[in-house]
């Protein structure tokens, strides 16, 4: 048994469906943007950690080299 609605109700339901689909599309875009931002922040964090670890290793190697040079001259 199908229900028949007035023209104004049908128009209102169509307008509501359009507004709802725009809302969901906007939420989807925001969620996609958020995931891109989180991925970028994670990559930046990993790269920063790798850079700091390399700088520490380089610094330690320079200190060892300097100490070895001093030991040879002493």
mmJSON file of the N, C-alpha and C atoms, coordinates in Angstrom:
{"data_MODEL":{"atom_site":{
"group_PDB":["ATOM","ATOM","ATOM","ATOM","ATOM","ATOM","ATOM","ATOM","ATOM","ATOM","ATOM","ATOM","ATOM","ATOM","ATOM","ATOM","ATOM","ATOM","ATOM","ATOM","ATOM","ATOM","ATOM","ATOM","ATOM","ATOM","ATOM","ATOM","ATOM","ATOM","ATOM","ATOM","ATOM","ATOM","ATOM","ATOM","ATOM","ATOM","ATOM","ATOM","ATOM","ATOM","ATOM","ATOM","ATOM","ATOM","ATOM","ATOM","ATOM","ATOM","ATOM","ATOM","ATOM","ATOM","ATOM","ATOM","ATOM","ATOM","ATOM","ATOM","ATOM","ATOM","ATOM","ATOM","ATOM","ATOM","ATOM","ATOM","ATOM","ATOM","ATOM","ATOM","ATOM","ATOM","ATOM","ATOM","ATOM","ATOM","ATOM","ATOM","ATOM","ATOM","ATOM","ATOM","ATOM","ATOM","ATOM","ATOM","ATOM","ATOM","ATOM","ATOM","ATOM","ATOM","ATOM","ATOM","ATOM","ATOM","ATOM","ATOM","ATOM","ATOM","ATOM","ATOM","ATOM","ATOM","ATOM","ATOM","ATOM","ATOM","ATOM","ATOM","ATOM","ATOM","ATOM","ATOM","ATOM","ATOM","ATOM","ATOM","ATOM","ATOM","ATOM","ATOM","ATOM","ATOM","ATOM","ATOM","ATOM","ATOM","ATOM","ATOM","ATOM","ATOM","ATOM","ATOM","ATOM","ATOM","ATOM","ATOM","ATOM","ATOM","ATOM","ATOM","ATOM","ATOM","ATOM","ATOM","ATOM","ATOM","ATOM","ATOM","ATOM","ATOM","ATOM","ATOM","ATOM","ATOM","ATOM","ATOM","ATOM","ATOM","ATOM","ATOM","ATOM","ATOM","ATOM","ATOM","ATOM","ATOM","ATOM","ATOM","ATOM","ATOM","ATOM","ATOM","ATOM","ATOM","ATOM","ATOM","ATOM","ATOM","ATOM","ATOM","ATOM","ATOM","ATOM","ATOM","ATOM","ATOM","ATOM","ATOM","ATOM","ATOM","ATOM","ATOM","ATOM","ATOM","ATOM","ATOM","ATOM","ATOM","ATOM","ATOM","ATOM","ATOM","ATOM","ATOM","ATOM","ATOM","ATOM","ATOM","ATOM","ATOM","ATOM","ATOM","ATOM","ATOM","ATOM","ATOM","ATOM","ATOM"],
"id":[1,2,3,4,5,6,7,8,9,10,11,12,13,14,15,16,17,18,19,20,21,22,23,24,25,26,27,28,29,30,31,32,33,34,35,36,37,38,39,40,41,42,43,44,45,46,47,48,49,50,51,52,53,54,55,56,57,58,59,60,61,62,63,64,65,66,67,68,69,70,71,72,73,74,75,76,77,78,79,80,81,82,83,84,85,86,87,88,89,90,91,92,93,94,95,96,97,98,99,100,101,102,103,104,105,106,107,108,109,110,111,112,113,114,115,116,117,118,119,120,121,122,123,124,125,126,127,128,129,130,131,132,133,134,135,136,137,138,139,140,141,142,143,144,145,146,147,148,149,150,151,152,153,154,155,156,157,158,159,160,161,162,163,164,165,166,167,168,169,170,171,172,173,174,175,176,177,178,179,180,181,182,183,184,185,186,187,188,189,190,191,192,193,194,195,196,197,198,199,200,201,202,203,204,205,206,207,208,209,210,211,212,213,214,215,216,217,218,219,220,221,222],
"type_symbol":["N","C","C","N","C","C","N","C","C","N","C","C","N","C","C","N","C","C","N","C","C","N","C","C","N","C","C","N","C","C","N","C","C","N","C","C","N","C","C","N","C","C","N","C","C","N","C","C","N","C","C","N","C","C","N","C","C","N","C","C","N","C","C","N","C","C","N","C","C","N","C","C","N","C","C","N","C","C","N","C","C","N","C","C","N","C","C","N","C","C","N","C","C","N","C","C","N","C","C","N","C","C","N","C","C","N","C","C","N","C","C","N","C","C","N","C","C","N","C","C","N","C","C","N","C","C","N","C","C","N","C","C","N","C","C","N","C","C","N","C","C","N","C","C","N","C","C","N","C","C","N","C","C","N","C","C","N","C","C","N","C","C","N","C","C","N","C","C","N","C","C","N","C","C","N","C","C","N","C","C","N","C","C","N","C","C","N","C","C","N","C","C","N","C","C","N","C","C","N","C","C","N","C","C","N","C","C","N","C","C","N","C","C","N","C","C","N","C","C","N","C","C"],
"label_atom_id":["N","CA","C","N","CA","C","N","CA","C","N","CA","C","N","CA","C","N","CA","C","N","CA","C","N","CA","C","N","CA","C","N","CA","C","N","CA","C","N","CA","C","N","CA","C","N","CA","C","N","CA","C","N","CA","C","N","CA","C","N","CA","C","N","CA","C","N","CA","C","N","CA","C","N","CA","C","N","CA","C","N","CA","C","N","CA","C","N","CA","C","N","CA","C","N","CA","C","N","CA","C","N","CA","C","N","CA","C","N","CA","C","N","CA","C","N","CA","C","N","CA","C","N","CA","C","N","CA","C","N","CA","C","N","CA","C","N","CA","C","N","CA","C","N","CA","C","N","CA","C","N","CA","C","N","CA","C","N","CA","C","N","CA","C","N","CA","C","N","CA","C","N","CA","C","N","CA","C","N","CA","C","N","CA","C","N","CA","C","N","CA","C","N","CA","C","N","CA","C","N","CA","C","N","CA","C","N","CA","C","N","CA","C","N","CA","C","N","CA","C","N","CA","C","N","CA","C","N","CA","C","N","CA","C","N","CA","C","N","CA","C","N","CA","C","N","CA","C","N","CA","C","N","CA","C","N","CA","C"],
"label_alt_id":[null,null,null,null,null,null,null,null,null,null,null,null,null,null,null,null,null,null,null,null,null,null,null,null,null,null,null,null,null,null,null,null,null,null,null,null,null,null,null,null,null,null,null,null,null,null,null,null,null,null,null,null,null,null,null,null,null,null,null,null,null,null,null,null,null,null,null,null,null,null,null,null,null,null,null,null,null,null,null,null,null,null,null,null,null,null,null,null,null,null,null,null,null,null,null,null,null,null,null,null,null,null,null,null,null,null,null,null,null,null,null,null,null,null,null,null,null,null,null,null,null,null,null,null,null,null,null,null,null,null,null,null,null,null,null,null,null,null,null,null,null,null,null,null,null,null,null,null,null,null,null,null,null,null,null,null,null,null,null,null,null,null,null,null,null,null,null,null,null,null,null,null,null,null,null,null,null,null,null,null,null,null,null,null,null,null,null,null,null,null,null,null,null,null,null,null,null,null,null,null,null,null,null,null,null,null,null,null,null,null,null,null,null,null,null,null,null,null,null,null,null,null],
"label_comp_id":["UNK","UNK","UNK","UNK","UNK","UNK","UNK","UNK","UNK","UNK","UNK","UNK","UNK","UNK","UNK","UNK","UNK","UNK","UNK","UNK","UNK","UNK","UNK","UNK","UNK","UNK","UNK","UNK","UNK","UNK","UNK","UNK","UNK","UNK","UNK","UNK","UNK","UNK","UNK","UNK","UNK","UNK","UNK","UNK","UNK","UNK","UNK","UNK","UNK","UNK","UNK","UNK","UNK","UNK","UNK","UNK","UNK","UNK","UNK","UNK","UNK","UNK","UNK","UNK","UNK","UNK","UNK","UNK","UNK","UNK","UNK","UNK","UNK","UNK","UNK","UNK","UNK","UNK","UNK","UNK","UNK","UNK","UNK","UNK","UNK","UNK","UNK","UNK","UNK","UNK","UNK","UNK","UNK","UNK","UNK","UNK","UNK","UNK","UNK","UNK","UNK","UNK","UNK","UNK","UNK","UNK","UNK","UNK","UNK","UNK","UNK","UNK","UNK","UNK","UNK","UNK","UNK","UNK","UNK","UNK","UNK","UNK","UNK","UNK","UNK","UNK","UNK","UNK","UNK","UNK","UNK","UNK","UNK","UNK","UNK","UNK","UNK","UNK","UNK","UNK","UNK","UNK","UNK","UNK","UNK","UNK","UNK","UNK","UNK","UNK","UNK","UNK","UNK","UNK","UNK","UNK","UNK","UNK","UNK","UNK","UNK","UNK","UNK","UNK","UNK","UNK","UNK","UNK","UNK","UNK","UNK","UNK","UNK","UNK","UNK","UNK","UNK","UNK","UNK","UNK","UNK","UNK","UNK","UNK","UNK","UNK","UNK","UNK","UNK","UNK","UNK","UNK","UNK","UNK","UNK","UNK","UNK","UNK","UNK","UNK","UNK","UNK","UNK","UNK","UNK","UNK","UNK","UNK","UNK","UNK","UNK","UNK","UNK","UNK","UNK","UNK","UNK","UNK","UNK","UNK","UNK","UNK"],
"label_asym_id":["A","A","A","A","A","A","A","A","A","A","A","A","A","A","A","A","A","A","A","A","A","A","A","A","A","A","A","A","A","A","A","A","A","A","A","A","A","A","A","A","A","A","A","A","A","A","A","A","A","A","A","A","A","A","A","A","A","A","A","A","A","A","A","A","A","A","A","A","A","A","A","A","A","A","A","A","A","A","A","A","A","A","A","A","A","A","A","A","A","A","A","A","A","A","A","A","A","A","A","A","A","A","A","A","A","A","A","A","A","A","A","A","A","A","A","A","A","A","A","A","A","A","A","A","A","A","A","A","A","A","A","A","A","A","A","A","A","A","A","A","A","A","A","A","A","A","A","A","A","A","A","A","A","A","A","A","A","A","A","A","A","A","A","A","A","A","A","A","A","A","A","A","A","A","A","A","A","A","A","A","A","A","A","A","A","A","A","A","A","A","A","A","A","A","A","A","A","A","A","A","A","A","A","A","A","A","A","A","A","A","A","A","A","A","A","A","A","A","A","A","A","A"],
"label_entity_id":["1","1","1","1","1","1","1","1","1","1","1","1","1","1","1","1","1","1","1","1","1","1","1","1","1","1","1","1","1","1","1","1","1","1","1","1","1","1","1","1","1","1","1","1","1","1","1","1","1","1","1","1","1","1","1","1","1","1","1","1","1","1","1","1","1","1","1","1","1","1","1","1","1","1","1","1","1","1","1","1","1","1","1","1","1","1","1","1","1","1","1","1","1","1","1","1","1","1","1","1","1","1","1","1","1","1","1","1","1","1","1","1","1","1","1","1","1","1","1","1","1","1","1","1","1","1","1","1","1","1","1","1","1","1","1","1","1","1","1","1","1","1","1","1","1","1","1","1","1","1","1","1","1","1","1","1","1","1","1","1","1","1","1","1","1","1","1","1","1","1","1","1","1","1","1","1","1","1","1","1","1","1","1","1","1","1","1","1","1","1","1","1","1","1","1","1","1","1","1","1","1","1","1","1","1","1","1","1","1","1","1","1","1","1","1","1","1","1","1","1","1","1"],
"label_seq_id":[1,1,1,2,2,2,3,3,3,4,4,4,5,5,5,6,6,6,7,7,7,8,8,8,9,9,9,10,10,10,11,11,11,12,12,12,13,13,13,14,14,14,15,15,15,16,16,16,17,17,17,18,18,18,19,19,19,20,20,20,21,21,21,22,22,22,23,23,23,24,24,24,25,25,25,26,26,26,27,27,27,28,28,28,29,29,29,30,30,30,31,31,31,32,32,32,33,33,33,34,34,34,35,35,35,36,36,36,37,37,37,38,38,38,39,39,39,40,40,40,41,41,41,42,42,42,43,43,43,44,44,44,45,45,45,46,46,46,47,47,47,48,48,48,49,49,49,50,50,50,51,51,51,52,52,52,53,53,53,54,54,54,55,55,55,56,56,56,57,57,57,58,58,58,59,59,59,60,60,60,61,61,61,62,62,62,63,63,63,64,64,64,65,65,65,66,66,66,67,67,67,68,68,68,69,69,69,70,70,70,71,71,71,72,72,72,73,73,73,74,74,74],
"pdbx_PDB_ins_code":[null,null,null,null,null,null,null,null,null,null,null,null,null,null,null,null,null,null,null,null,null,null,null,null,null,null,null,null,null,null,null,null,null,null,null,null,null,null,null,null,null,null,null,null,null,null,null,null,null,null,null,null,null,null,null,null,null,null,null,null,null,null,null,null,null,null,null,null,null,null,null,null,null,null,null,null,null,null,null,null,null,null,null,null,null,null,null,null,null,null,null,null,null,null,null,null,null,null,null,null,null,null,null,null,null,null,null,null,null,null,null,null,null,null,null,null,null,null,null,null,null,null,null,null,null,null,null,null,null,null,null,null,null,null,null,null,null,null,null,null,null,null,null,null,null,null,null,null,null,null,null,null,null,null,null,null,null,null,null,null,null,null,null,null,null,null,null,null,null,null,null,null,null,null,null,null,null,null,null,null,null,null,null,null,null,null,null,null,null,null,null,null,null,null,null,null,null,null,null,null,null,null,null,null,null,null,null,null,null,null,null,null,null,null,null,null,null,null,null,null,null,null],
"Cartn_x":[0.843,0.0,0.899,0.895,1.764,1.029,1.816,1.22,1.419,0.441,0.573,0.709,1.637,1.89,1.514,1.279,0.955,2.2,1.985,3.092,4.074,3.538,4.43,5.289,4.718,5.506,6.581,6.235,7.21,8.361,8.039,9.084,9.949,9.312,10.056,10.987,10.511,11.353,12.512,12.268,13.356,14.373,13.903,14.82,15.618,14.961,15.657,16.714,16.373,17.323,18.528,18.281,19.387,20.281,19.667,20.442,21.224,20.604,21.263,22.448,22.286,23.384,24.535,24.232,25.287,26.019,25.274,25.874,26.83,26.383,27.228,28.435,28.253,29.371,30.401,29.945,30.851,31.598,30.884,31.528,32.565,32.239,33.172,34.432,34.269,35.425,36.264,35.615,36.344,37.109,36.475,37.151,38.348,38.197,39.304,40.453,40.124,41.14,41.839,41.071,41.656,42.623,42.249,43.137,44.413,44.326,45.513,46.426,45.832,46.614,47.296,46.57,47.162,48.295,48.125,49.191,50.417,50.209,51.325,52.059,51.303,51.922,52.721,52.195,52.887,54.188,54.125,55.328,56.363,55.915,56.829,57.49,56.706,57.264,58.328,58.027,58.987,60.266,60.116,61.285,62.112,61.443,62.154,62.948,62.318,63.014,64.218,64.064,65.175,66.302,65.945,66.958,67.705,66.976,67.622,68.532,68.102,68.936,70.206,70.093,71.266,72.203,71.656,72.491,73.237,72.572,73.214,74.341,74.085,75.112,76.292,76.02,77.086,77.901,77.201,77.886,78.794,78.27,79.071,80.282,80.105,81.223,82.27,81.838,82.774,83.555,82.898,83.577,84.613,84.239,85.17,86.364,86.107,87.186,88.107,87.533,88.334,89.178,88.585,89.331,90.456,90.226,91.256,92.39,92.049,93.052,93.901,93.27,93.99,94.911,94.429,95.222,96.458,96.372,97.52,98.543,98.106,99.032,99.625,99.027,99.531,100.642],
"Cartn_y":[-1.167,0.0,1.243,1.983,3.154,4.385,5.255,6.485,7.583,8.415,9.567,10.798,11.617,12.84,14.048,15.117,16.348,16.836,17.666,18.221,18.982,19.742,20.528,19.602,18.493,17.554,16.888,16.524,15.917,16.879,18.152,19.158,19.314,19.315,19.455,18.267,17.074,15.891,15.898,16.351,16.458,17.486,18.63,19.662,19.147,18.413,17.848,16.844,15.986,14.993,15.683,16.769,17.52,18.131,18.735,19.341,18.275,17.133,16.048,15.515,15.361,14.848,15.852,17.153,18.165,18.077,17.865,17.75,16.566,15.414,14.226,14.386,15.055,15.3,16.195,17.207,18.111,17.355,16.513,15.718,14.782,14.207,13.309,14.065,15.256,16.064,16.448,16.797,17.17,15.966,14.801,13.599,13.262,13.424,13.157,14.131,15.395,16.405,16.101,15.695,15.348,14.176,13.18,12.021,12.422,13.341,13.829,14.573,15.406,16.165,15.214,14.213,13.253,12.484,12.073,11.353,12.235,13.51,14.44,14.642,14.809,14.996,13.765,12.582,11.336,11.213,11.528,11.464,12.478,13.674,14.706,14.244,13.608,13.115,12.043,11.103,10.045,10.619,11.572,12.175,12.965,13.667,14.425,13.486,12.385,11.415,10.828,10.517,9.965,10.99,12.253,13.303,13.494,13.543,13.728,12.546,11.334,10.154,10.224,10.638,10.758,11.844,12.978,14.047,13.577,12.818,12.294,11.336,10.451,9.517,10.263,11.256,12.057,12.788,13.331,14.048,13.095,11.904,10.924,10.491,10.309,9.927,11.035,12.287,13.412,13.475,13.203,13.222,12.106,10.912,9.785,10.108,10.677,11.033,12.077,13.066,14.109,13.532,12.647,12.019,11.156,10.443,9.616,10.477,11.613,12.534,13.096,13.458,13.995,12.928,11.693,10.61,10.361,10.488,10.282,11.398,12.613,13.739,13.849,13.217,13.341,12.382],
"Cartn_z":[0.0,0.0,0.0,-1.056,-1.136,-0.619,-0.017,0.507,-0.524,-0.667,-1.551,-0.679,-1.052,-0.284,-1.127,-0.453,-1.164,-1.912,-2.886,-3.686,-2.801,-1.845,-0.985,-0.115,0.345,1.149,0.288,-0.939,-1.839,-2.108,-2.352,-2.574,-1.334,-0.161,1.087,1.301,0.997,1.158,0.18,-1.039,-2.023,-1.566,-1.073,-0.577,0.611,1.497,2.654,2.207,1.257,0.748,0.116,-0.621,-1.221,-0.144,0.859,1.946,2.692,2.907,3.63,2.826,1.52,0.702,0.667,0.644,0.711,2.044,3.124,4.451,4.497,3.984,4.002,3.077,1.957,1.045,1.715,2.445,3.143,4.242,4.995,6.039,5.443,4.307,3.643,3.234,2.702,2.299,3.506,4.596,5.817,6.361,6.359,6.835,5.957,4.659,3.747,4.008,4.195,4.482,5.804,6.818,8.11,7.987,7.192,7.036,6.31,5.353,4.651,5.631,6.466,7.456,8.439,8.924,9.86,9.21,7.967,7.261,7.095,6.767,6.612,7.939,9.02,10.336,10.755,10.474,10.803,10.008,8.728,7.893,8.376,8.706,9.218,10.503,11.393,12.652,12.392,11.493,11.174,10.573,9.644,9.017,10.025,10.938,11.965,12.869,13.275,14.119,13.397,12.115,11.338,11.215,10.961,10.842,12.151,13.261,14.56,14.89,14.56,14.809,13.965,12.713,11.847,12.361,12.773,13.311,14.554,15.408,16.609,16.243,15.289,14.833,14.228,13.408,12.8,13.861,14.849,15.931,16.722,17.026,17.765,16.949,15.636,14.767,14.731,14.695,14.683,15.99,17.1,18.403,18.472,18.02,18.017,17.134,15.977,15.053,15.687,16.333,16.974,18.1,18.907,20.009,19.463,18.377,17.777,17.234,16.641,16.115,17.246,18.351,19.511,20.121,20.169,20.746,19.885,18.569,17.696,17.855,18.079,18.189,19.572,20.559,21.933,22.247],
"occupancy":[1.0,1.0,1.0,1.0,1.0,1.0,1.0,1.0,1.0,1.0,1.0,1.0,1.0,1.0,1.0,1.0,1.0,1.0,1.0,1.0,1.0,1.0,1.0,1.0,1.0,1.0,1.0,1.0,1.0,1.0,1.0,1.0,1.0,1.0,1.0,1.0,1.0,1.0,1.0,1.0,1.0,1.0,1.0,1.0,1.0,1.0,1.0,1.0,1.0,1.0,1.0,1.0,1.0,1.0,1.0,1.0,1.0,1.0,1.0,1.0,1.0,1.0,1.0,1.0,1.0,1.0,1.0,1.0,1.0,1.0,1.0,1.0,1.0,1.0,1.0,1.0,1.0,1.0,1.0,1.0,1.0,1.0,1.0,1.0,1.0,1.0,1.0,1.0,1.0,1.0,1.0,1.0,1.0,1.0,1.0,1.0,1.0,1.0,1.0,1.0,1.0,1.0,1.0,1.0,1.0,1.0,1.0,1.0,1.0,1.0,1.0,1.0,1.0,1.0,1.0,1.0,1.0,1.0,1.0,1.0,1.0,1.0,1.0,1.0,1.0,1.0,1.0,1.0,1.0,1.0,1.0,1.0,1.0,1.0,1.0,1.0,1.0,1.0,1.0,1.0,1.0,1.0,1.0,1.0,1.0,1.0,1.0,1.0,1.0,1.0,1.0,1.0,1.0,1.0,1.0,1.0,1.0,1.0,1.0,1.0,1.0,1.0,1.0,1.0,1.0,1.0,1.0,1.0,1.0,1.0,1.0,1.0,1.0,1.0,1.0,1.0,1.0,1.0,1.0,1.0,1.0,1.0,1.0,1.0,1.0,1.0,1.0,1.0,1.0,1.0,1.0,1.0,1.0,1.0,1.0,1.0,1.0,1.0,1.0,1.0,1.0,1.0,1.0,1.0,1.0,1.0,1.0,1.0,1.0,1.0,1.0,1.0,1.0,1.0,1.0,1.0,1.0,1.0,1.0,1.0,1.0,1.0],
"B_iso_or_equiv":[0.0,0.0,0.0,0.0,0.0,0.0,0.0,0.0,0.0,0.0,0.0,0.0,0.0,0.0,0.0,0.0,0.0,0.0,0.0,0.0,0.0,0.0,0.0,0.0,0.0,0.0,0.0,0.0,0.0,0.0,0.0,0.0,0.0,0.0,0.0,0.0,0.0,0.0,0.0,0.0,0.0,0.0,0.0,0.0,0.0,0.0,0.0,0.0,0.0,0.0,0.0,0.0,0.0,0.0,0.0,0.0,0.0,0.0,0.0,0.0,0.0,0.0,0.0,0.0,0.0,0.0,0.0,0.0,0.0,0.0,0.0,0.0,0.0,0.0,0.0,0.0,0.0,0.0,0.0,0.0,0.0,0.0,0.0,0.0,0.0,0.0,0.0,0.0,0.0,0.0,0.0,0.0,0.0,0.0,0.0,0.0,0.0,0.0,0.0,0.0,0.0,0.0,0.0,0.0,0.0,0.0,0.0,0.0,0.0,0.0,0.0,0.0,0.0,0.0,0.0,0.0,0.0,0.0,0.0,0.0,0.0,0.0,0.0,0.0,0.0,0.0,0.0,0.0,0.0,0.0,0.0,0.0,0.0,0.0,0.0,0.0,0.0,0.0,0.0,0.0,0.0,0.0,0.0,0.0,0.0,0.0,0.0,0.0,0.0,0.0,0.0,0.0,0.0,0.0,0.0,0.0,0.0,0.0,0.0,0.0,0.0,0.0,0.0,0.0,0.0,0.0,0.0,0.0,0.0,0.0,0.0,0.0,0.0,0.0,0.0,0.0,0.0,0.0,0.0,0.0,0.0,0.0,0.0,0.0,0.0,0.0,0.0,0.0,0.0,0.0,0.0,0.0,0.0,0.0,0.0,0.0,0.0,0.0,0.0,0.0,0.0,0.0,0.0,0.0,0.0,0.0,0.0,0.0,0.0,0.0,0.0,0.0,0.0,0.0,0.0,0.0,0.0,0.0,0.0,0.0,0.0,0.0],
"pdbx_formal_charge":[null,null,null,null,null,null,null,null,null,null,null,null,null,null,null,null,null,null,null,null,null,null,null,null,null,null,null,null,null,null,null,null,null,null,null,null,null,null,null,null,null,null,null,null,null,null,null,null,null,null,null,null,null,null,null,null,null,null,null,null,null,null,null,null,null,null,null,null,null,null,null,null,null,null,null,null,null,null,null,null,null,null,null,null,null,null,null,null,null,null,null,null,null,null,null,null,null,null,null,null,null,null,null,null,null,null,null,null,null,null,null,null,null,null,null,null,null,null,null,null,null,null,null,null,null,null,null,null,null,null,null,null,null,null,null,null,null,null,null,null,null,null,null,null,null,null,null,null,null,null,null,null,null,null,null,null,null,null,null,null,null,null,null,null,null,null,null,null,null,null,null,null,null,null,null,null,null,null,null,null,null,null,null,null,null,null,null,null,null,null,null,null,null,null,null,null,null,null,null,null,null,null,null,null,null,null,null,null,null,null,null,null,null,null,null,null,null,null,null,null,null,null],
"auth_seq_id":[1,1,1,2,2,2,3,3,3,4,4,4,5,5,5,6,6,6,7,7,7,8,8,8,9,9,9,10,10,10,11,11,11,12,12,12,13,13,13,14,14,14,15,15,15,16,16,16,17,17,17,18,18,18,19,19,19,20,20,20,21,21,21,22,22,22,23,23,23,24,24,24,25,25,25,26,26,26,27,27,27,28,28,28,29,29,29,30,30,30,31,31,31,32,32,32,33,33,33,34,34,34,35,35,35,36,36,36,37,37,37,38,38,38,39,39,39,40,40,40,41,41,41,42,42,42,43,43,43,44,44,44,45,45,45,46,46,46,47,47,47,48,48,48,49,49,49,50,50,50,51,51,51,52,52,52,53,53,53,54,54,54,55,55,55,56,56,56,57,57,57,58,58,58,59,59,59,60,60,60,61,61,61,62,62,62,63,63,63,64,64,64,65,65,65,66,66,66,67,67,67,68,68,68,69,69,69,70,70,70,71,71,71,72,72,72,73,73,73,74,74,74],
"auth_comp_id":["UNK","UNK","UNK","UNK","UNK","UNK","UNK","UNK","UNK","UNK","UNK","UNK","UNK","UNK","UNK","UNK","UNK","UNK","UNK","UNK","UNK","UNK","UNK","UNK","UNK","UNK","UNK","UNK","UNK","UNK","UNK","UNK","UNK","UNK","UNK","UNK","UNK","UNK","UNK","UNK","UNK","UNK","UNK","UNK","UNK","UNK","UNK","UNK","UNK","UNK","UNK","UNK","UNK","UNK","UNK","UNK","UNK","UNK","UNK","UNK","UNK","UNK","UNK","UNK","UNK","UNK","UNK","UNK","UNK","UNK","UNK","UNK","UNK","UNK","UNK","UNK","UNK","UNK","UNK","UNK","UNK","UNK","UNK","UNK","UNK","UNK","UNK","UNK","UNK","UNK","UNK","UNK","UNK","UNK","UNK","UNK","UNK","UNK","UNK","UNK","UNK","UNK","UNK","UNK","UNK","UNK","UNK","UNK","UNK","UNK","UNK","UNK","UNK","UNK","UNK","UNK","UNK","UNK","UNK","UNK","UNK","UNK","UNK","UNK","UNK","UNK","UNK","UNK","UNK","UNK","UNK","UNK","UNK","UNK","UNK","UNK","UNK","UNK","UNK","UNK","UNK","UNK","UNK","UNK","UNK","UNK","UNK","UNK","UNK","UNK","UNK","UNK","UNK","UNK","UNK","UNK","UNK","UNK","UNK","UNK","UNK","UNK","UNK","UNK","UNK","UNK","UNK","UNK","UNK","UNK","UNK","UNK","UNK","UNK","UNK","UNK","UNK","UNK","UNK","UNK","UNK","UNK","UNK","UNK","UNK","UNK","UNK","UNK","UNK","UNK","UNK","UNK","UNK","UNK","UNK","UNK","UNK","UNK","UNK","UNK","UNK","UNK","UNK","UNK","UNK","UNK","UNK","UNK","UNK","UNK","UNK","UNK","UNK","UNK","UNK","UNK","UNK","UNK","UNK","UNK","UNK","UNK"],
"auth_asym_id":["A","A","A","A","A","A","A","A","A","A","A","A","A","A","A","A","A","A","A","A","A","A","A","A","A","A","A","A","A","A","A","A","A","A","A","A","A","A","A","A","A","A","A","A","A","A","A","A","A","A","A","A","A","A","A","A","A","A","A","A","A","A","A","A","A","A","A","A","A","A","A","A","A","A","A","A","A","A","A","A","A","A","A","A","A","A","A","A","A","A","A","A","A","A","A","A","A","A","A","A","A","A","A","A","A","A","A","A","A","A","A","A","A","A","A","A","A","A","A","A","A","A","A","A","A","A","A","A","A","A","A","A","A","A","A","A","A","A","A","A","A","A","A","A","A","A","A","A","A","A","A","A","A","A","A","A","A","A","A","A","A","A","A","A","A","A","A","A","A","A","A","A","A","A","A","A","A","A","A","A","A","A","A","A","A","A","A","A","A","A","A","A","A","A","A","A","A","A","A","A","A","A","A","A","A","A","A","A","A","A","A","A","A","A","A","A","A","A","A","A","A","A"],
"auth_atom_id":["N","CA","C","N","CA","C","N","CA","C","N","CA","C","N","CA","C","N","CA","C","N","CA","C","N","CA","C","N","CA","C","N","CA","C","N","CA","C","N","CA","C","N","CA","C","N","CA","C","N","CA","C","N","CA","C","N","CA","C","N","CA","C","N","CA","C","N","CA","C","N","CA","C","N","CA","C","N","CA","C","N","CA","C","N","CA","C","N","CA","C","N","CA","C","N","CA","C","N","CA","C","N","CA","C","N","CA","C","N","CA","C","N","CA","C","N","CA","C","N","CA","C","N","CA","C","N","CA","C","N","CA","C","N","CA","C","N","CA","C","N","CA","C","N","CA","C","N","CA","C","N","CA","C","N","CA","C","N","CA","C","N","CA","C","N","CA","C","N","CA","C","N","CA","C","N","CA","C","N","CA","C","N","CA","C","N","CA","C","N","CA","C","N","CA","C","N","CA","C","N","CA","C","N","CA","C","N","CA","C","N","CA","C","N","CA","C","N","CA","C","N","CA","C","N","CA","C","N","CA","C","N","CA","C","N","CA","C","N","CA","C","N","CA","C","N","CA","C","N","CA","C","N","CA","C","N","CA","C"],
"pdbx_PDB_model_num":[1,1,1,1,1,1,1,1,1,1,1,1,1,1,1,1,1,1,1,1,1,1,1,1,1,1,1,1,1,1,1,1,1,1,1,1,1,1,1,1,1,1,1,1,1,1,1,1,1,1,1,1,1,1,1,1,1,1,1,1,1,1,1,1,1,1,1,1,1,1,1,1,1,1,1,1,1,1,1,1,1,1,1,1,1,1,1,1,1,1,1,1,1,1,1,1,1,1,1,1,1,1,1,1,1,1,1,1,1,1,1,1,1,1,1,1,1,1,1,1,1,1,1,1,1,1,1,1,1,1,1,1,1,1,1,1,1,1,1,1,1,1,1,1,1,1,1,1,1,1,1,1,1,1,1,1,1,1,1,1,1,1,1,1,1,1,1,1,1,1,1,1,1,1,1,1,1,1,1,1,1,1,1,1,1,1,1,1,1,1,1,1,1,1,1,1,1,1,1,1,1,1,1,1,1,1,1,1,1,1,1,1,1,1,1,1,1,1,1,1,1,1]
}}}
